[in-house]
Amino acid sequence: AGSGWVHTAPTGHLIHAMQRSSKCLAALVLATVTNIRLAAAVSLRAGAHQEPDVACGKGFENLVKGSQDYYATASVKLWTHPSHRMDNATFEKEFQCWFASMCTTKCGGLPSQAEGRKEKLTKACTSWTTDWLKVWKLFSTEELRWFKQNYPAEEQEADADE
């Protein structure tokens, strides 16, 4: 009983945009996670005798309004390149799920990096010319480890036709 979200490998120009955008969103959340207050816990599924699906943390809809508003603003501000303005809408549910997971888990208890990198991160994430690798390099070693262990992705095998 998963979230229903299976990460498949994107093709073409979407790879760069998705990598940069998801890393920017993740880094912005990591930078501000200590300022986020969480809503009440999600109710267990009625009559189900299984563990609740926690892939999306407590769920985007259960985050406090301020956190939802922050995400809504960030999702518009991060996708400004003319070729990628709709990427935030295309992957909205997946990004909301990841954002909710990061908020719920408080990014594994990692300390906020807001003071030290918010300005640099904002500039990099809103630039049309910044490569995603420059954003990735703004992550601390601990953040990289946490991200790699927790990002909801599955390795996909290539199709025989490709």
Secondary structure, DSSP 4 states (H G I P E B T S, - for coil): ---S-------TTHHHHHHHHHHHHHHHHHHHGGGPPP-PPPPPPTT--SPPP-TTTT-GGGS-HHHHHHHHHHHHHH--STTTTTHHHHTHHHHHHHHHHHHHHHHHHPPP-HHHHHHHHHHHHH-SS--HHHHHTTS-HHHHHHHHHHS-----PPPTT-
